[in-house]
Every structure is written in structure tokens, then in C-alpha cells.
Amino acid sequence: MTTRAVSFWLNPQELSFQSEQELPHLADVVVIGGGITGISTAYWLSHLGLRPVVLERGDLACGATGRNGGHFVFGTNQSFKDSVEAHGLADTLALWDFTQQSAQLLRDLAHQHNIDCDLRFNRLVYLAMAPAQAQSLQESCELMMSHDLAVKYWDKKEVDQNTQCSSFLAATVEPHHAQLWPAKLVVGLAKAAQQQQAHIQTQVEVQAVTRQAEGFSIMTNQGEIQTKAVVYATNALSYHLLPTLKGVIVPVRGQAIATAPTSQLFDFDWCLSNDTGYAIQRQDGRIIFGGMRWKSPTKEIGIEDDSTLEPLVGEGLKAFLRDTFPPLNDVAIEYEWTGIMGFTADENPLIGELPGRPGEYISAGYTGHGMPVAIAAGKAIAEQISGSAQTPIPKPFRPERFLLT
Ligand SMILES: Cc1cc2nc3c(=O)[nH]c(=O)nc-3n(C[C@H](O)[C@H](O)[C@H](O)COP(=O)(O)OP(=O)(O)OC[C@H]3O[C@@H](n4cnc5c(N)ncnc54)[C@H](O)[C@@H]3O)c2cc1C
């Protein structure tokens, strides 16, 4: 069977949305981008009684959201220890808390709106392949345990037994993690937002945002909209509309593969502890595996084209699965795709109002880990706009750390 160069997650399903025939001329809030961030923000805005208009230049979830690895990881992007060193304990715990809130919101939303997105709570195992990685895992694990965070350490014998292979030296196991079908979550949430009077329009590209005496003019390829507030949910591409973000959120291309359904090999999801690979095995037996961008001479930094594959990365992904897990020697690779992530220097996103630009909000720059942040981020931004702020945005996420007024 030949591999299809498309994302498994974007497989046939209705991703185009047109709430009405024509774009409205006025909106309470314009949300630019129809990935998890934009749709979550629109959901919460409409939940709070505002009428947002979402403008997406392609289909829903056609950006990173429909091209990712399907993980919903709790906690910090950096290791717990690195995060404590960088931000202190209180702010690191605030980041953990934010992702935990997001997970609870996800659980509630999926239940309340009957969103079938293959949501499955599972363990997450970080695997070390070198002594320095094993030591770093152990140090982070001990620090987490000392702060009552649930985590367990597997030594060499335990990791061999649990992975049925001998390539790993040690691992940590975190009991709270989820896997899901991201595009199905976005579509389900978009339908719920639409029922709450959100207006969602795909195939509309925003060309410019211009501040006016009151509010903003949003110029699109299908006409102009006047609005009081604007939310940039534009991920890696944010700098096209906000040049001040050039170099602050940097596009980095990621690549992933999906195997054919195969016998159950893992009863946990996993990541390589040096962040070079991440995998889930779905309930249908299919393994989704991404990473290995270090195999490309550019490390895929600065690349914005998600319509092509990097063969060196693709070969790295396939060779890793084949060479590390003998039962996967002959498994077919059915899908392979790329997507564009937005990276920041400290690996944390920018969430909130842009400094010195009242009425302009952003949530972007998740550095490859947006799923567990975007739902609570959308809620926090919607609350700020409606003046009912309840969800505190952790300090390490605030845009002012990069952007001066
Ligand atoms: C290969 C890969 C694997 C990943 N794995 C994981 C993972 O396992 N877990 C995880 O948490 N995260 C993962 N990520 C990151 C995650 O997908 C992102 O953090 C998340 O999807 C960001 O969501 P978003 O809505 O902010 O951005 P996007 O999904 O990129 O959406 C932004 C949208 O804005 C639209 N847009 C941009 N400019 C305009 C404009 N001018 N006008 C109109 N629309 C515009 C784009 O078309 C796009 O649809 C991965 C990413 C990739 C690429």
C-alpha cells in the first residue's frame, strides 16, 4: 500500500463552515483562525453572550490542529525541573494548574455537547535513551514527587518489561494524559459555538487589521468587517498580520506518520524525553508517531509550507519505529504529513491582550504543545473581552515578557 501524503486527522469529514451566505459587516469580536484556539475562543465568547465572527482562510483545523500528534499533555513544556529553575515553583504550578483546568473543560465540553473525538485518558511515559536523559528524568521526577504531583520512575528493568524492547534506559510515568482526534474536537466545538450564535466562516483570509477611532476594520478577501475587538488565533503565522511578532513566534515544521492498524503494542502514550519523538496508539491499533525534525539540515526552522514532506525526517520516523520495536518491522505506513508549529524562545505561548494595543488579543506560540492550553486560553481571553475575568493567565504566558508597550 502506498503512503498518502495527507494528515490522518483531516480524513473525510465536513471541515468547511459558512454560518451565513454573506459576511456580516459588524461583529462584537473577530477571531482570526479556525484551529483549536480560534474555535475555543469563539465557543467561550458566544457562551458569554457575545457574537463573535471566526474567519479562517482554509478549512477548520487545516493548520497545526489538524496535523498534530493527537496528544493532550498535562503540565509544562519544559521539564518540571527546568521550568522551576526558569520561572520559580509558584508559576510552574500555575502552568500545571492551567493545563489541568483545560483537561477538565475538555472533558465537560465533550460530554455536554456529545462531541465524539476519540477522547481517551491514558498514561504518558517519557523515555530516556541516554544516561544524561535518564538522570534528568529522575531529577524532575523527584522534584515533582516532593510537590505531590503524580509521577513514577521506571528503572531499566521496568522500562524493558513495559516497552518490550531494550532501547531505553529509564522512564517516568505520568498518570494524567489524553489522546484525541483534534479535528473532530474542533468541528464539535464549532457546531456548539454556532448554536450559541457564533458566526463561523471558512475560506476567508484576513488581509489587514486597522485600528480606528473606535474599534477595528478587518479587511478580508471577501470584504470588510467592523469590530470592537480582535483575537489573533493564527499560531505560527501570526507575524504576517502582526509584524512585531517576527522572531518572537517562529514557524517550525513538524512531521508525523500513521501506521496501519496493528496489534496493541502500548497501553500508554509516550514521548522521547529529549523531545525528538512522540507517539500514541489509538484504540483502532493505529500508531501516530511524530518528531525527528533534527534529521533535516534546517531542523525545519522557518519553514511555513505544510504541503510537502521532508524525506530525511520521514525516513527518520519510519526507521525509528522499525528499528526500536521489532513487531513493527513490517507494518505499513498509511499516512504522512507536515504541519507548522509556532515556537517561542522560552517554549511558552503568548496569551492575553497585546501590550499597548487595547482590544487586540492573542493566543499563539505553544511551541508544539497547544492542545492542553488552547481550551483554557480561549476561555480566559473570552472572559477578558467580556469583562468577566475568572481564569487567571499564568505569568509565564503573558505577552508583555516579549513585547514592550
Ligand atoms: C506535526 C505536529 C505535531 C504536533 N503534535 C502535538 C501534540 O501531539 N499535542 C499538542 O498539544 N500539540 C501538538 N502540536 C501543536 C498543536 O497542533 C498546536 O499547538 C495547536 O494546534 C495550535 O492551534 P491553533 O488553533 O493556535 O493554531 P492552528 O491550528 O495552526 O490554527 C491557526 C489557523 O489560523 C489560520 N490563519 C492564519 N492566518 C490567517 C489569516 N490571515 N486569515 C484567516 N485565517 C488565518 C490558519 O489557516 C490556521 O487554520 C503539533 C503540531 C504539529 C505541526
The ligand as an SDF file (V2000), in Angstrom:
LIG
                    3D

 53 58  0  0  0  0  0  0  0  0999 V2000
    3.3600   17.6670   13.3960 C   0  0  0  0  0  0  0  0  0  0  0  0
    2.7930   18.3320   14.6190 C   0  0  0  0  0  0  0  0  0  0  0  0
    2.5990   17.5900   15.7780 C   0  0  0  0  0  0  0  0  0  0  0  0
    2.0730   18.1870   16.9130 C   0  0  0  0  0  0  0  0  0  0  0  0
    1.7470   17.4110   17.9790 N   0  0  0  0  0  0  0  0  0  0  0  0
    1.0860   17.9430   19.0290 C   0  0  0  0  0  0  0  0  0  0  0  0
    0.5750   17.1250   20.0480 C   0  0  0  0  0  0  0  0  0  0  0  0
    0.6520   15.9050   19.9780 O   0  0  0  0  0  0  0  0  0  0  0  0
   -0.0320   17.7210   21.1040 N   0  0  0  0  0  0  0  0  0  0  0  0
   -0.1760   19.0840   21.1720 C   0  0  0  0  0  0  0  0  0  0  0  0
   -0.6880   19.5920   22.1740 O   0  0  0  0  0  0  0  0  0  0  0  0
    0.2440   19.8780   20.1880 N   0  0  0  0  0  0  0  0  0  0  0  0
    0.8510   19.3470   19.1100 C   0  0  0  0  0  0  0  0  0  0  0  0
    1.2310   20.1480   18.0820 N   0  0  0  0  0  0  0  0  0  0  0  0
    0.9780   21.5930   18.1870 C   0  0  0  0  0  0  0  0  0  0  0  0
   -0.5090   21.8950   18.0670 C   0  0  0  0  0  0  0  0  0  0  0  0
   -1.0430   21.3000   16.9210 O   0  0  0  0  0  0  0  0  0  0  0  0
   -0.6920   23.4150   18.0420 C   0  0  0  0  0  0  0  0  0  0  0  0
   -0.0950   23.9740   19.1890 O   0  0  0  0  0  0  0  0  0  0  0  0
   -2.1700   23.7970   18.0290 C   0  0  0  0  0  0  0  0  0  0  0  0
   -2.8650   23.0750   17.0580 O   0  0  0  0  0  0  0  0  0  0  0  0
   -2.3020   25.2880   17.7660 C   0  0  0  0  0  0  0  0  0  0  0  0
   -3.6500   25.5550   17.4970 O   0  0  0  0  0  0  0  0  0  0  0  0
   -4.0580   26.9480   16.8800 P   0  0  0  0  0  0  0  0  0  0  0  0
   -5.5050   26.9360   16.6850 O   0  0  0  0  0  0  0  0  0  0  0  0
   -3.4580   28.0170   17.7170 O   0  0  0  0  0  0  0  0  0  0  0  0
   -3.2530   27.0070   15.5080 O   0  0  0  0  0  0  0  0  0  0  0  0
   -3.6030   26.3630   14.0870 P   0  0  0  0  0  0  0  0  0  0  0  0
   -4.2730   25.0670   14.2430 O   0  0  0  0  0  0  0  0  0  0  0  0
   -2.3500   26.4060   13.2840 O   0  0  0  0  0  0  0  0  0  0  0  0
   -4.6660   27.3640   13.5010 O   0  0  0  0  0  0  0  0  0  0  0  0
   -4.3190   28.6510   13.0480 C   0  0  0  0  0  0  0  0  0  0  0  0
   -5.2790   28.9340   11.9150 C   0  0  0  0  0  0  0  0  0  0  0  0
   -5.1610   30.2890   11.5340 O   0  0  0  0  0  0  0  0  0  0  0  0
   -5.4450   30.3560   10.1470 C   0  0  0  0  0  0  0  0  0  0  0  0
   -4.9300   31.6330    9.6580 N   0  0  0  0  0  0  0  0  0  0  0  0
   -3.6590   32.0950    9.7180 C   0  0  0  0  0  0  0  0  0  0  0  0
   -3.5830   33.3210    9.1700 N   0  0  0  0  0  0  0  0  0  0  0  0
   -4.8440   33.6470    8.7750 C   0  0  0  0  0  0  0  0  0  0  0  0
   -5.4040   34.7920    8.1330 C   0  0  0  0  0  0  0  0  0  0  0  0
   -4.6580   35.8450    7.8030 N   0  0  0  0  0  0  0  0  0  0  0  0
   -6.7410   34.8000    7.8650 N   0  0  0  0  0  0  0  0  0  0  0  0
   -7.5230   33.7380    8.2080 C   0  0  0  0  0  0  0  0  0  0  0  0
   -7.0280   32.6220    8.7970 N   0  0  0  0  0  0  0  0  0  0  0  0
   -5.7060   32.5880    9.0880 C   0  0  0  0  0  0  0  0  0  0  0  0
   -4.7050   29.1500    9.5900 C   0  0  0  0  0  0  0  0  0  0  0  0
   -5.1880   28.7740    8.3220 O   0  0  0  0  0  0  0  0  0  0  0  0
   -4.9670   28.1120   10.6670 C   0  0  0  0  0  0  0  0  0  0  0  0
   -6.0650   27.2830   10.3830 O   0  0  0  0  0  0  0  0  0  0  0  0
    1.7790   19.5850   16.9230 C   0  0  0  0  0  0  0  0  0  0  0  0
    1.9400   20.3380   15.7500 C   0  0  0  0  0  0  0  0  0  0  0  0
    2.4410   19.7210   14.6110 C   0  0  0  0  0  0  0  0  0  0  0  0
    2.5810   20.5420   13.3610 C   0  0  0  0  0  0  0  0  0  0  0  0
  1  2  1  0
  2  3  1  0
  2 52  2  0
  3  4  2  0
  4  5  1  0
  4 50  1  0
  5  6  2  0
  6  7  1  0
  6 13  1  0
  7  8  2  0
  7  9  1  0
  9 10  1  0
 10 11  2  0
 10 12  1  0
 12 13  2  0
 13 14  1  0
 14 15  1  0
 14 50  1  0
 15 16  1  0
 16 17  1  0
 16 18  1  0
 18 19  1  0
 18 20  1  0
 20 21  1  0
 20 22  1  0
 22 23  1  0
 23 24  1  0
 24 25  2  0
 24 26  1  0
 24 27  1  0
 27 28  1  0
 28 29  2  0
 28 30  1  0
 28 31  1  0
 31 32  1  0
 32 33  1  0
 33 34  1  0
 33 48  1  0
 34 35  1  0
 35 36  1  0
 35 46  1  0
 36 37  1  0
 36 45  1  0
 37 38  2  0
 38 39  1  0
 39 40  1  0
 39 45  2  0
 40 41  1  0
 40 42  2  0
 42 43  1  0
 43 44  2  0
 44 45  1  0
 46 47  1  0
 46 48  1  0
 48 49  1  0
 50 51  2  0
 51 52  1  0
 52 53  1  0
M  END
$$$$
